């Protein structure tokens, strides 16, 4: 789900910040409406996320207009004053919302999302949320995480990065232009040189950024969506319109020109509406698709307001419309946290009436916070009396959010570790109650990160070999494990086994490494299989996710290569699936072990909805395998909690927690000993 940066910037007239342009307020109102409706009813407005592009163009136009006026003046661009004004305008409100979000998350949302949410809140406070999302969107380990409550800060982060870089670039262009024409050049020549230099810089940025956007949209679409570098051309497009506004065509003021401007304005708004309604949500974006909202917004900015009754901009004279434009920044900040938290508060999916109420609450909160927080700080004479003071509210707010979120995350982690430090329950039959008063381990807040050393040596990107050794150098028994993350999930148990027995363990695990013959540099490198064959291991364990993307034919070919090479291959059947309903049931237990033990999945669903490929391949090759199903399931159901131990980290990929994995160590030890004749 995408979001839009929708904070009002100082309006411009003829390229300079001066009088309020109602047509820009209308654009803001349209953009924020697109985003909010998209987030509430995504199927009805599949591309409402283009509101972000509208605001990127508006920001480029207004900020360039402001800086261009400064550059042409005697004092030049005042970078620190510009940054201080932006900080006063934007950051206090953002920090207020983030602080309120921390409170809402702890009070209303399940503990399993606390750690990741607090991490994202810190990223939002530091305005790097877009890069966090870009990283998580391509992260194998983050693929099961829910969209964060601060996801909408990605576009705010992009804009803040734009506000930092843009005045520096324009200052550099101005400096070069003045040096070329000379400081003593007449005013007109100096102005022309400055405009040409700034125009050239923006045109170059627009071309380079657009080219990068096209390339990354096709090769790395998730990164392309969130990266500042692939969005810079949208700001530059708005900046170029600031030059167009410096000198309007003569025909703009004629009767025919007013009619033409009204028609072009309709074209602009129809382009935005049609894109939001008709562009498929799955369309590659930004890329060429982003040209539609960007060019539509540029056109709307160029023709402006013809003040004709038949122009779409006539609605900008309605006070409710301009008011939405005035408070659009606040609406944007408040609406997404409300949407995310509301289902937990109300106990279910949102109805149409509830969605409308959320929209109304967002408007009310935006209006109130503008009066009580935004305007007093933005226009307060004390804060504006010096550049240094202009940074104080933002600095205090960012520090408060970062400290509170970081300390909360630390307390959660330490609390979870303290609980986990209680003696772990011994292996026992499914459903046996050891101590009804003992807390769950790991805690709900830490189960998603209870990975132990699963991923300490895990190949995520297939760029360099990943092989690690555990245990003892001169071990009498040497074992290895190969496969994907569903093989890696057994590493905490296996390292415990080799430490206890004086053995050694070598790991060859990574993304899609369940058939490494066809994956360049997978885990052990291009000669991965050869290393396993030449390693002379007593046994090589292997496992893989039952719903792996890897073709079973390729997995079979890989196994055949190992077996033909003399490898004592011992597959481990994949663990049962953990559906989202069972995962959510554990959250709903609020950490009560008795309630959590009621969270079960029908055995047929957990085991047969996606059949395990490991066991079928083992049968095909007529080799023994380890089947741990009875550690999870009885004849009817599969558990998500055993005794007081939470079994799964996540859903639907269904990785087991390191805590539960270690409970399987005695069983795995016995199975391995049997396979190598040491039982």
C-alpha positions as CSV (number, residue, x, y, z in Angstrom):
1,X,0.0,0.0,0.0
2,X,1.3,3.4,-0.9
3,X,0.9,6.8,0.6
4,X,1.4,10.4,-0.2
5,X,3.2,13.4,1.2
6,X,0.6,16.0,1.4
7,X,1.8,18.9,3.4
8,X,1.0,22.4,2.1
9,X,4.0,24.4,1.1
10,X,4.1,28.2,0.6
11,X,2.0,29.0,-2.5
12,X,3.5,30.7,-5.5
13,X,2.4,33.3,-7.9
14,X,4.2,33.7,-11.2
15,X,6.9,31.5,-9.9
16,X,7.5,33.3,-6.6
17,X,6.1,32.7,-3.1
18,X,3.7,35.5,-2.6
19,X,-0.1,35.1,-2.7
20,X,-2.2,32.1,-2.1
21,X,-2.9,30.2,-5.3
22,X,-6.3,28.5,-4.9
23,X,-5.6,26.2,-7.8
24,X,-2.7,24.7,-5.8
25,X,-4.9,24.3,-2.8
26,X,-7.3,22.4,-5.0
27,X,-4.6,20.2,-6.3
28,X,-3.6,19.4,-2.7
29,X,-7.2,18.6,-1.8
30,X,-7.5,16.3,-4.8
31,X,-4.3,14.6,-4.0
32,X,-5.0,13.9,-0.3
33,X,-8.5,12.7,-1.2
34,X,-7.0,10.2,-3.7
35,X,-4.7,8.9,-1.1
36,X,-7.2,8.6,1.7
37,X,-9.9,7.0,-0.5
38,X,-7.3,4.6,-1.8
39,X,-6.2,3.5,1.6
40,X,-9.8,3.1,2.8
41,X,-11.2,1.5,-0.5
42,X,-8.2,0.3,-2.5
43,X,-10.3,-1.8,-4.9
44,X,-12.5,1.2,-5.8
45,X,-9.5,3.5,-6.5
46,X,-6.7,1.1,-7.6
47,X,-4.1,3.8,-8.3
48,X,-5.0,6.4,-5.8
49,X,-1.4,6.3,-4.7
50,X,-0.6,8.7,-7.5
51,X,-1.5,11.4,-5.0
52,X,2.1,11.2,-3.9
53,X,3.3,12.1,-7.4
54,X,1.0,15.1,-7.4
55,X,2.6,16.4,-4.2
56,X,6.1,15.7,-5.4
57,X,5.5,17.9,-8.4
58,X,3.8,20.7,-6.3
59,X,6.7,20.6,-3.9
60,X,9.2,20.9,-6.7
61,X,7.3,23.8,-8.1
62,X,6.9,25.8,-4.9
63,X,10.3,25.2,-3.4
64,X,12.1,26.0,-6.7
65,X,10.0,29.2,-7.1
66,X,11.1,30.2,-3.6
67,X,14.7,29.4,-4.0
68,X,14.9,30.9,-7.5
69,X,13.7,34.2,-6.1
70,X,16.4,34.1,-3.4
71,X,19.1,33.1,-5.9
72,X,18.3,36.2,-8.0
73,X,18.3,38.5,-5.1
74,X,21.3,40.3,-3.5
75,X,21.5,37.9,-0.5
76,X,21.5,34.7,-2.5
77,X,20.1,31.4,-1.3
78,X,20.0,31.2,2.5
79,X,20.3,27.5,3.0
80,X,20.2,27.3,6.8
81,X,17.2,29.7,7.0
82,X,15.4,27.6,4.4
83,X,16.1,24.4,6.4
84,X,15.0,26.1,9.6
85,X,11.7,27.2,8.1
86,X,11.0,23.7,6.7
87,X,11.8,22.2,10.1
88,X,9.4,24.6,11.8
89,X,6.7,23.9,9.2
90,X,6.9,20.1,9.1
91,X,8.7,18.3,11.9
92,X,6.8,19.2,15.1
93,X,3.5,17.9,13.7
94,X,5.2,14.8,12.4
95,X,6.8,14.1,15.8
96,X,3.5,14.7,17.6
97,X,1.8,12.0,15.3
98,X,4.8,9.6,15.9
99,X,4.5,10.0,19.7
100,X,0.8,9.3,19.5
101,X,1.5,6.3,17.3
102,X,3.9,4.8,19.8
103,X,1.2,5.1,22.4
104,X,-1.5,3.6,20.1
105,X,0.7,0.7,19.1
106,X,1.6,-0.3,22.7
107,X,-2.1,0.0,23.9
108,X,-3.9,-1.5,21.0
109,X,-1.7,-3.5,18.6
110,X,-0.4,-7.1,19.2
111,X,2.9,-7.5,20.8
112,X,4.3,-9.4,17.8
113,X,4.4,-6.1,15.8
114,X,6.0,-3.9,18.5
115,X,9.6,-4.5,17.6
116,X,9.3,-3.9,13.9
117,X,6.9,-1.0,14.4
118,X,9.2,0.8,16.8
119,X,12.1,0.3,14.4
120,X,10.0,1.9,11.6
121,X,9.0,4.8,13.9
122,X,12.7,5.6,14.5
123,X,13.2,5.5,10.8
124,X,10.3,7.9,10.3
125,X,11.6,10.3,12.9
126,X,15.0,10.3,11.2
127,X,13.3,10.6,7.7
128,X,14.8,7.4,6.3
129,X,11.6,5.5,6.2
130,X,11.7,5.2,2.4
131,X,15.0,3.4,2.5
132,X,13.8,1.1,5.3
133,X,10.8,0.1,3.2
134,X,13.0,-0.3,0.2
135,X,15.2,-2.6,2.2
136,X,12.3,-4.6,3.8
137,X,10.5,-4.9,0.4
138,X,13.4,-7.0,-1.0
139,X,14.2,-8.6,2.4
140,X,13.7,-12.4,2.5
141,X,13.4,-12.2,6.3
142,X,10.8,-9.4,6.3
143,X,8.4,-10.8,3.8
144,X,5.8,-11.9,6.4
145,X,5.7,-8.5,8.2
146,X,2.6,-6.5,8.0
147,X,2.7,-3.0,6.4
148,X,4.1,-0.7,9.2
149,X,1.8,1.9,10.8
150,X,4.3,4.6,9.7
151,X,4.6,3.4,6.1
152,X,3.1,6.6,4.9
153,X,6.2,8.4,6.1
154,X,8.1,7.1,3.1
155,X,7.0,10.0,0.9
156,X,7.7,12.5,3.7
157,X,11.2,11.1,4.0
158,X,11.7,11.5,0.2
159,X,10.5,15.1,0.5
160,X,12.7,15.9,3.5
161,X,15.7,14.5,1.6
162,X,14.7,16.7,-1.4
163,X,14.5,19.7,0.9
164,X,18.0,19.0,2.1
165,X,19.6,18.5,-1.3
166,X,17.7,20.9,-3.5
167,X,18.9,24.2,-2.0
168,X,22.5,22.9,-2.0
169,X,22.3,22.0,-5.7
170,X,20.7,25.4,-6.6
171,X,23.3,27.2,-4.5
172,X,26.1,25.4,-6.4
173,X,24.5,26.3,-9.7
174,X,24.2,29.9,-8.7
175,X,27.8,30.0,-7.5
176,X,29.0,28.7,-10.9
177,X,26.8,31.0,-12.9
178,X,28.0,34.1,-10.9
179,X,31.7,33.0,-11.3
180,X,31.2,32.7,-15.1
181,X,29.6,36.1,-15.7
182,X,31.6,37.8,-13.0
183,X,30.4,39.6,-9.8
184,X,30.3,42.9,-11.5
185,X,28.0,41.9,-14.3
186,X,24.8,43.9,-14.7
187,X,21.8,42.6,-12.9
188,X,19.9,41.4,-16.0
189,X,22.9,39.4,-17.2
190,X,23.5,37.9,-13.8
191,X,19.8,36.9,-13.5
192,X,19.9,35.2,-16.9
193,X,23.0,33.3,-16.0
194,X,21.5,32.1,-12.7
195,X,18.3,31.0,-14.4
196,X,20.1,29.1,-17.1
197,X,22.4,27.4,-14.7
198,X,19.5,26.3,-12.4
199,X,17.4,25.3,-15.3
200,X,20.3,23.2,-16.7
201,X,20.8,21.5,-13.3
202,X,17.1,20.6,-13.0
203,X,16.9,19.4,-16.6
204,X,19.9,17.1,-16.1
205,X,18.5,15.8,-12.8
206,X,15.1,15.1,-14.4
207,X,16.6,13.2,-17.3
208,X,19.0,11.1,-15.2
209,X,16.5,10.4,-12.5
210,X,13.8,9.4,-15.1
211,X,16.3,7.1,-16.8
212,X,17.1,5.5,-13.5
213,X,13.4,5.2,-12.7
214,X,12.8,3.3,-16.0
215,X,15.7,0.9,-15.3
216,X,15.0,0.1,-11.7
217,X,11.2,-0.2,-12.3
218,X,11.9,-3.0,-14.6
219,X,14.8,-4.6,-12.7
220,X,14.1,-3.8,-9.0
221,X,10.5,-2.4,-8.8
222,X,10.3,-2.3,-5.0
223,X,13.5,-0.3,-4.7
224,X,12.4,1.9,-7.6
225,X,9.1,2.8,-5.8
226,X,10.7,4.0,-2.6
227,X,14.1,5.4,-3.7
228,X,14.6,9.1,-3.6
229,X,16.8,8.9,-6.8
230,X,14.0,7.4,-8.8
231,X,11.6,10.1,-7.7
232,X,13.8,13.2,-8.1
233,X,12.6,13.7,-11.7
234,X,9.1,14.4,-10.4
235,X,10.4,17.3,-8.2
236,X,12.5,18.5,-11.0
237,X,9.5,18.5,-13.3
238,X,7.7,20.8,-10.8
239,X,10.8,22.9,-10.6
240,X,10.9,23.3,-14.4
241,X,7.3,24.6,-14.2
242,X,8.6,27.4,-11.9
243,X,10.4,28.7,-14.9
244,X,7.3,28.5,-17.1
245,X,5.5,30.6,-14.5
246,X,8.1,33.4,-14.7
247,X,6.7,34.5,-18.0
248,X,3.2,33.4,-18.9
249,X,2.4,33.4,-22.7
250,X,0.7,36.6,-23.9
251,X,-2.4,34.6,-25.0
252,X,-3.1,33.5,-21.5
253,X,-4.8,36.8,-20.8
254,X,-6.9,36.9,-23.9
255,X,-10.5,35.7,-24.1
256,X,-9.5,32.7,-26.2
257,X,-6.6,32.1,-23.9
258,X,-8.8,31.9,-20.9
259,X,-11.0,29.4,-22.7
260,X,-8.0,27.3,-23.7
261,X,-6.6,27.4,-20.2
262,X,-9.9,26.1,-18.8
263,X,-9.9,23.3,-21.3
264,X,-6.3,22.4,-20.5
265,X,-7.2,22.5,-16.9
266,X,-9.9,19.9,-17.5
267,X,-7.4,17.8,-19.4
268,X,-5.1,17.9,-16.4
269,X,-7.7,16.9,-13.8
270,X,-9.3,14.3,-16.1
271,X,-5.8,12.8,-16.5
272,X,-5.4,12.5,-12.8
273,X,-8.8,11.1,-12.2
274,X,-8.5,8.6,-15.1
275,X,-5.1,7.4,-13.9
276,X,-6.3,6.9,-10.4
277,X,-9.4,4.9,-11.6
278,X,-8.0,3.0,-14.5
279,X,-4.3,2.3,-13.9
280,X,-4.0,-1.2,-12.6
281,X,-2.6,-1.5,-9.1
282,X,-0.2,-4.1,-10.4
283,X,1.2,-1.8,-13.1
284,X,5.0,-1.2,-12.8
285,X,5.5,2.1,-11.0
286,X,6.9,4.7,-11.1
287,X,8.5,4.2,-14.6
288,X,6.5,5.4,-17.6
289,X,3.2,5.1,-15.7
290,X,4.2,8.0,-13.4
291,X,4.3,10.3,-16.4
292,X,0.6,10.5,-16.3
293,X,0.1,12.1,-12.9
294,X,3.4,14.1,-13.2
295,X,2.5,15.6,-16.6
296,X,-1.1,16.1,-15.5
297,X,0.0,18.1,-12.4
298,X,2.6,20.1,-14.4
299,X,-0.1,21.0,-16.9
300,X,-2.5,22.1,-14.0
301,X,0.3,24.3,-12.5
302,X,1.1,25.8,-15.9
303,X,-2.4,26.9,-16.9
304,X,-3.3,27.9,-13.3
305,X,-6.7,29.3,-12.6
306,X,-8.5,31.0,-15.4
307,X,-11.2,32.2,-13.0
308,X,-13.9,31.0,-15.4
309,X,-17.1,29.4,-14.2
310,X,-16.6,26.5,-16.6
311,X,-13.1,25.7,-15.3
312,X,-12.6,22.9,-12.8
313,X,-10.7,25.3,-10.6
314,X,-13.9,27.1,-9.8
315,X,-14.5,24.7,-7.0
316,X,-11.3,26.0,-5.3
317,X,-13.4,29.0,-4.2
318,X,-15.5,26.7,-2.0
319,X,-14.1,27.1,1.5
320,X,-14.4,23.3,2.4
321,X,-12.1,22.6,-0.6
322,X,-9.5,25.1,0.3
323,X,-9.7,24.1,4.0
324,X,-8.9,20.5,3.0
325,X,-5.9,21.9,1.1
326,X,-4.9,23.9,4.1
327,X,-4.9,20.9,6.5
328,X,-3.9,18.3,4.0
329,X,-0.5,17.7,5.7
330,X,-2.3,16.9,8.9
331,X,-4.9,14.7,7.2
332,X,-2.1,12.7,5.6
333,X,-0.2,12.3,8.9
334,X,-3.2,11.1,10.9
335,X,-5.2,9.0,8.5
336,X,-2.9,6.0,8.0
337,X,-2.3,5.3,11.7
338,X,-6.0,5.5,12.3
339,X,-6.7,3.0,9.5
340,X,-4.1,0.6,10.9
341,X,-5.1,0.8,14.5
342,X,-8.9,0.9,14.1
343,X,-9.5,-2.9,13.4
344,X,-7.7,-3.7,16.6
345,X,-9.7,-1.2,18.6
346,X,-13.0,-2.3,17.0
347,X,-12.3,-6.0,16.9
348,X,-12.7,-6.7,13.2
349,X,-12.7,-5.5,9.6
350,X,-13.9,-2.0,9.0
351,X,-17.4,-1.3,7.7
352,X,-18.2,1.5,5.3
353,X,-19.6,3.7,8.1
354,X,-16.5,3.1,10.2
355,X,-14.3,4.1,7.3
356,X,-16.2,7.3,6.8
357,X,-15.8,8.0,10.5
358,X,-12.1,7.4,10.3
359,X,-11.9,10.0,7.5
360,X,-13.8,12.5,9.6
361,X,-11.6,11.9,12.6
362,X,-8.5,12.4,10.5
363,X,-9.9,15.8,9.3
364,X,-10.8,16.8,12.9
365,X,-7.3,15.8,14.2
366,X,-5.7,17.6,11.4
367,X,-7.6,20.8,12.0
368,X,-7.0,20.7,15.8
369,X,-3.3,19.9,15.6
370,X,-2.9,22.7,13.0
371,X,-4.3,25.3,15.4
372,X,-2.6,24.0,18.5
373,X,0.8,22.8,17.2
374,X,1.5,23.5,13.6
375,X,0.7,27.2,13.3
376,X,2.0,28.4,16.8
377,X,5.4,26.8,16.1
378,X,5.5,27.7,12.4
379,X,4.6,31.3,12.9
380,X,5.8,31.9,16.4
381,X,8.1,34.9,16.6
382,X,10.3,33.3,19.2
383,X,11.2,30.4,16.9
384,X,11.6,32.5,13.9
385,X,13.7,35.2,15.6
386,X,16.9,33.3,14.7
387,X,18.0,30.5,12.4
388,X,19.3,28.4,15.4
389,X,15.9,28.6,17.2
390,X,14.2,27.4,14.1
391,X,15.8,24.0,14.6
392,X,14.9,23.6,18.3
393,X,11.4,22.2,18.1
394,X,12.3,19.8,15.4
395,X,15.4,18.6,17.2
396,X,13.5,18.1,20.5
397,X,10.7,16.3,18.7
398,X,13.0,14.0,16.8
399,X,15.1,13.2,19.9
400,X,12.0,12.5,22.0
401,X,10.5,10.1,19.4
402,X,13.9,8.3,18.8
403,X,14.6,7.9,22.5
404,X,11.1,6.8,23.5
405,X,10.9,4.3,20.6
406,X,14.5,3.0,21.2
407,X,14.0,2.6,24.9
408,X,10.7,0.9,24.5
409,X,12.2,-1.6,22.0
410,X,15.1,-2.2,24.4
411,X,12.8,-2.8,27.3
412,X,10.7,-5.2,25.2
413,X,13.7,-7.1,24.1
414,X,15.2,-7.4,27.6
415,X,11.8,-8.4,29.0
416,X,11.6,-11.1,26.4
417,X,15.1,-12.3,27.1
418,X,14.4,-12.4,30.8
419,X,11.3,-14.5,30.3
420,X,13.2,-16.8,27.9
421,X,15.9,-17.2,30.5
422,X,13.5,-19.1,32.7
423,X,14.3,-22.8,32.3
424,X,12.9,-24.0,29.0
425,X,10.3,-26.8,29.2
426,X,11.6,-30.2,28.5
427,X,10.5,-32.2,25.6
428,X,7.1,-33.7,26.2
429,X,4.0,-34.8,24.3
430,X,1.9,-32.3,22.5
431,X,-0.4,-30.4,24.7
432,X,1.0,-31.4,28.0
433,X,0.7,-28.6,30.6
434,X,3.8,-28.1,32.7
435,X,3.0,-24.9,34.7
436,X,-0.2,-23.0,34.0
437,X,1.3,-19.9,35.6
438,X,4.6,-19.8,33.6
439,X,4.7,-17.2,30.8
440,X,5.0,-18.1,27.1
441,X,8.5,-18.3,25.7
442,X,9.5,-16.5,23.7
443,X,7.3,-13.5,24.5
444,X,4.7,-12.4,22.0
445,X,6.8,-9.2,21.4
446,X,9.9,-11.3,20.6
447,X,8.7,-14.3,18.8
448,X,9.1,-12.8,15.3
449,X,12.8,-12.2,16.1
450,X,13.5,-15.4,18.0
451,X,15.9,-16.7,15.4
452,X,19.0,-17.6,17.4
453,X,21.8,-18.3,14.9
454,X,19.5,-19.3,12.0
455,X,20.6,-16.5,9.7
456,X,24.2,-15.8,11.0
457,X,25.5,-17.4,7.8
458,X,22.6,-17.3,5.4
459,X,22.9,-16.4,1.8
460,X,20.4,-13.7,1.0
461,X,21.7,-12.3,-2.3
462,X,23.8,-15.0,-4.1
463,X,26.8,-12.7,-4.5
464,X,29.4,-14.4,-2.3
465,X,29.8,-17.8,-0.8
466,X,28.3,-18.4,2.7
467,X,29.7,-21.4,4.5
468,X,30.2,-21.6,8.3
469,X,31.6,-24.1,10.7
470,X,30.3,-24.8,14.2
471,X,31.6,-27.2,16.9
472,X,35.0,-28.8,17.1
473,X,37.9,-28.9,14.6
474,X,38.9,-32.5,15.1
475,X,35.4,-33.8,15.5
476,X,34.8,-37.6,15.3
477,X,31.5,-36.8,13.5
478,X,31.1,-34.2,10.9
479,X,27.6,-33.2,9.7
480,X,26.4,-30.6,7.2
481,X,23.1,-29.0,6.4
482,X,21.9,-27.7,3.0
483,X,18.7,-25.9,1.9
484,X,16.7,-22.8,2.3
485,X,15.4,-21.0,5.4
486,X,13.4,-24.1,6.4
487,X,16.7,-25.9,6.7
488,X,18.3,-22.9,8.5
489,X,15.6,-23.0,11.2
490,X,17.1,-26.2,12.5
491,X,20.6,-24.7,13.0
492,X,20.0,-23.6,16.7
493,X,19.2,-27.2,17.5
494,X,22.0,-28.6,15.5
495,X,24.6,-26.3,17.0
496,X,23.4,-27.4,20.4
497,X,23.8,-31.0,19.4
498,X,27.4,-30.6,18.1
499,X,28.5,-28.7,21.1
500,X,27.1,-31.3,23.5
501,X,28.6,-34.2,21.4
502,X,31.9,-32.8,20.4
503,X,30.9,-32.9,16.7
504,X,31.2,-30.3,13.9
505,X,28.5,-28.7,11.7
506,X,29.0,-27.0,8.4
507,X,26.1,-24.9,7.0
508,X,25.3,-24.3,3.3
509,X,22.0,-22.4,3.5
510,X,20.4,-19.6,1.6
511,X,17.5,-18.3,-0.4
512,X,16.4,-21.0,-2.9
513,X,19.5,-23.1,-2.0
514,X,17.3,-26.2,-2.0
515,X,18.5,-26.8,-5.6
516,X,21.9,-25.1,-5.7
517,X,22.9,-26.6,-9.1
518,X,21.1,-23.8,-10.9
519,X,21.8,-20.9,-8.6
520,X,25.0,-19.0,-9.2
521,X,27.1,-18.6,-6.0
522,X,24.4,-20.1,-3.8
523,X,25.6,-20.5,-0.2
524,X,28.9,-22.4,-0.9
525,X,29.5,-20.9,-4.3
526,X,29.2,-22.2,-7.8
527,X,30.8,-25.6,-6.8
528,X,28.4,-25.9,-3.9
529,X,27.4,-29.5,-4.6
530,X,31.0,-30.5,-5.2
531,X,32.0,-29.1,-1.8
532,X,29.3,-31.3,-0.1
533,X,30.5,-34.4,-2.0
534,X,34.2,-33.7,-1.3
535,X,33.5,-32.8,2.3
536,X,33.3,-36.5,3.4
537,X,30.6,-35.6,5.9
538,X,29.1,-38.4,8.0
539,X,25.7,-37.1,7.1
540,X,24.3,-34.2,5.1
541,X,20.9,-32.9,6.2
542,X,18.6,-31.1,3.8
543,X,15.2,-29.5,4.0
544,X,13.1,-26.8,2.3
545,X,9.9,-24.9,2.5
546,X,7.0,-27.0,1.3
547,X,5.8,-24.1,-0.8
548,X,9.2,-23.3,-2.2
549,X,9.4,-21.5,-5.6
550,X,12.1,-24.0,-6.7
551,X,11.0,-26.5,-9.3
552,X,10.8,-30.0,-7.7
553,X,12.5,-31.4,-10.8
554,X,15.5,-29.2,-10.1
555,X,15.5,-30.3,-6.4
556,X,15.5,-33.9,-7.5
557,X,18.4,-33.4,-9.9
558,X,20.4,-31.7,-7.1
559,X,19.7,-34.6,-4.7
560,X,20.7,-37.1,-7.4
561,X,24.0,-35.4,-7.9
562,X,24.7,-35.6,-4.1
563,X,23.6,-39.2,-3.8
564,X,25.5,-40.3,-6.9
565,X,28.6,-38.6,-5.3
566,X,28.3,-40.8,-2.3
567,X,26.7,-38.3,0.1
568,X,24.8,-39.8,3.0
569,X,21.8,-37.5,2.4
570,X,19.2,-37.3,5.2
571,X,16.2,-35.1,4.4
572,X,14.1,-33.5,7.1
573,X,10.4,-33.2,6.3
574,X,9.1,-29.6,6.4
575,X,7.2,-28.4,9.4
576,X,3.4,-28.0,9.2
577,X,2.0,-24.8,7.9
578,X,1.0,-22.0,10.3
579,X,-1.9,-20.2,8.8
580,X,-2.5,-16.5,9.6
581,X,-5.5,-17.3,11.7
582,X,-3.4,-19.4,14.1
583,X,-0.7,-16.7,14.2
584,X,-3.4,-14.1,15.0
585,X,-4.9,-16.4,17.6
586,X,-1.6,-16.3,19.6
587,X,-1.7,-12.5,19.5
588,X,-5.3,-12.6,20.7
589,X,-4.2,-14.7,23.7
590,X,-2.4,-11.7,25.1
591,X,0.3,-14.1,26.3
592,X,-2.0,-16.3,28.4
593,X,-0.6,-19.9,28.0
594,X,-4.0,-21.5,28.5
595,X,-5.6,-19.4,25.8
596,X,-2.6,-19.8,23.5
597,X,-2.8,-23.6,23.7
598,X,-6.3,-23.4,22.2
599,X,-4.8,-22.0,19.0
600,X,-4.7,-25.0,16.7
601,X,-4.9,-25.7,13.0
602,X,-6.7,-28.7,11.5
603,X,-4.1,-31.3,10.6
604,X,-5.4,-31.7,7.1
605,X,-4.9,-27.9,6.5
606,X,-1.5,-27.8,8.1
607,X,-0.1,-30.8,6.4
608,X,-2.1,-31.4,3.1
609,X,-3.1,-28.0,1.8
610,X,0.4,-27.7,0.6
611,X,2.0,-31.2,0.5
612,X,5.6,-31.6,1.6
613,X,7.9,-32.2,-1.3
614,X,10.8,-33.4,0.9
615,X,9.1,-36.6,1.9
616,X,7.9,-37.4,-1.6
617,X,11.4,-36.9,-3.0
618,X,12.8,-39.1,-0.2
619,X,10.3,-41.8,-1.2
620,X,11.3,-41.4,-4.8
621,X,15.0,-41.9,-4.1
622,X,14.2,-44.6,-1.5
623,X,16.2,-43.0,1.2
624,X,15.3,-42.6,4.9
625,X,14.2,-39.2,6.2
626,X,13.4,-37.4,9.5
627,X,9.7,-36.8,10.1
628,X,9.0,-34.5,13.1
629,X,5.3,-34.1,12.4
630,X,4.4,-35.8,15.7
631,X,6.2,-33.1,17.6
632,X,3.7,-30.6,16.2
633,X,0.5,-32.6,15.5
634,X,-1.8,-35.4,16.7
635,X,-4.3,-37.1,14.5
636,X,-6.7,-34.1,14.4
637,X,-4.8,-30.8,14.9
638,X,-1.4,-29.2,14.8
639,X,-0.4,-26.9,17.6
640,X,1.1,-23.4,17.5
641,X,2.1,-23.6,21.2
642,X,3.5,-26.7,22.9
643,X,3.4,-26.6,26.7
644,X,4.3,-22.9,27.1
645,X,6.6,-22.6,24.1
646,X,5.5,-20.7,21.0
647,X,6.3,-22.8,18.0
648,X,6.2,-20.4,15.1
649,X,7.9,-17.1,14.4
650,X,5.7,-16.1,11.5
651,X,2.9,-16.8,9.0
652,X,2.4,-18.0,6.3
653,X,6.1,-19.0,5.8
654,X,5.9,-20.9,9.1
655,X,9.5,-20.7,10.5
656,X,9.8,-22.2,13.9
657,X,11.2,-20.2,16.8
658,X,14.8,-20.9,18.0
659,X,13.4,-21.7,21.4
660,X,11.1,-24.4,20.1
661,X,13.9,-25.6,17.7
662,X,16.1,-26.3,20.7
663,X,13.4,-28.5,22.2
664,X,13.7,-30.7,19.1
665,X,17.5,-31.2,19.7
666,X,17.1,-34.6,21.5
667,X,14.9,-35.9,18.7
668,X,17.2,-34.7,16.0
669,X,20.2,-36.1,17.9
670,X,18.7,-39.5,18.0
671,X,17.7,-39.5,14.3
672,X,21.2,-38.4,13.3
673,X,22.9,-41.0,15.4
674,X,20.7,-43.7,13.8
675,X,21.6,-42.4,10.3
676,X,25.3,-42.7,11.0
677,X,25.2,-45.9,13.0
678,X,25.9,-44.4,16.4
679,X,22.5,-44.9,17.9
